[in-house]
Amino acid sequence: MQDVLAFATAKRWVLCAGVALAALVGCGGDEKKITDESCMLDTDCVSTPDTPYCSAERACVGCLENAHCTTTGAPVCDQGTHTCRGCSADNECASGVCLAAEGTCAVPSQIVYINAGFGVNNPTCDDKTPCKTMAHAKTLLTGTRNVIRLIGDIGESIEFQTKVHIDSDGGTWSGNTTPLNIGTRNGAVTLEGMSLQGPAGPASQPAVQCLNNASLRLHDVMLSGAGGNQPGIFGVCNITITKSHIFNNPGGAVFCDGNSLTIEDTLLRNNQGRSIDATGCAVRLARNQIISLALGQPAVALTAAPSLTVENNLILERAFGTATGLKISNGPTGGVIRFNTLVNIAPNAHTGDGITCDGTSVVTSNVIAWQNGLQQGVNACARRYNAFDASTAVGAGEGNTSGTMAALFVNPASDFHLAAGSPAHALAEPAAKIAVDLDGKPRPAEGRLDAGAYETP
């Protein structure tokens, strides 16, 4: 017999299973009691406006389908949690275009479509009749039509002076013989889901250039191929980079001058010179892997930053042991350098410092294995609750300790997660709080936080 709803009391349903209708008097031992938050219909959820829908599990939830999600930035109903969230994939959007950097679904009226292989430049450039070139698509941008969807590979250098979000699903955009001049004054440009390649040939040009205090955001982008001794990104602008991969640029990965720089969840790999070089920029670096070929220069150099947060990063020097890992010059009062792992595994002599700064920043809860022959692992900064390798001078500071490379790491040559029993385990500053580690795992796993970028499982 089918389950039959017998009766309801105040905010509590009693469900009777396998009993005849005539026997429905409290149901005896066959009743299934559902919690006070349970429901049978949406109307049972009116007293909980944040969870107004009744799910198949008879619980009041935030949504059942995308149509229930009307908040900008959260258009998708997650079927696991029944909560509204930002989109992360194109197939989650009716238009087929998810602007994942913002978590929003573009609507068709916003979008100018490019098909570099089969498109033809035309007055509409919609999804049925895409245009061919970025130059033509640019002419169709307006205040409300400000999304370009790129299919295929293009080779153009374009300068934007307006707000535009350029989205692709794996296309390549190369700059031919000049940089991709992204943004000028008042420009706000987002590039997403594509490979960006710098100019062909020996020309000394960055792969991407952003000028005149514009805003540039890269999300889920692969960027390489700067020419000469130039960085991958040259920015006199506000730069935000998330979930991207910047590699093989001869003049470093990113240069920022005088605005702001945020890099999160990004891999910067095998860039010669300084991976990150910022002067006068407000800086936030979080959950990045910075694998440096620094040519004797700092892997990361931050000068005159008005604000500074460097946390949950791996900074790894592989080629030149004389390099410094992180250099802070004229840093701000209250600058924070915490929960980073800095390692020097270069084959030549290790003489640089893991961290050098001018005494204005606080260095806490890091693992610093610079193997620099008893020179300071941290030079001139306030330091506390850090773990150093045994060949690096610990220096003064509360809670600092040291251990061999083998004791610190799972594999001291290649895997910088903490070994079982590592001296960095449960070493972090007692009052410190941070939600996740470099792998995105919750912190702490248990008890007191571990020092460094990785929490022990």
Buried (B, 14 or more C-beta within 10 A) or exposed (E): EEEBEBBEEEEEBBBBEEBEEEEBEEBEEBBEEBEEBBBEEEEBBEEBEEBBBBBEEBBBBBBBEBEBBEEEEBBBBBEEEBBBBBBEEBEBBEBBBBBBBBBBBBEEEBBBBBBBEEBEBEEEBBBEBBBBBBEBBBEBBEEEBBBBBBBBBBBBBBBBBBBBBBBBBEBBBBBBBBBBBBBBEEBBBBBBBBBBBBBEEEBEBBBBBBBEBBBBBBBBBBBBBBBBEBBBBBBBBBBBBBBBBBBBBBBBBBBBBBBBBBBBBBBBBBBBBBBBBBBBBBBBBBBBBBBBBBBEBBBBBBBBBEBBBBBBBBBBBBBBBBBBBBBBBEBBEEBBBBBBBBBBBBEEEBBBBBBBBBEBBBBBBBBBBBBBEEBBBBBBBBBBBBBBBBBBBBBEBEBBEBBBBEBBBBEBEEEBBBBEEBBBBBBBBEEBEBEEBBEEBEBBBEEEBBBBBBBBE
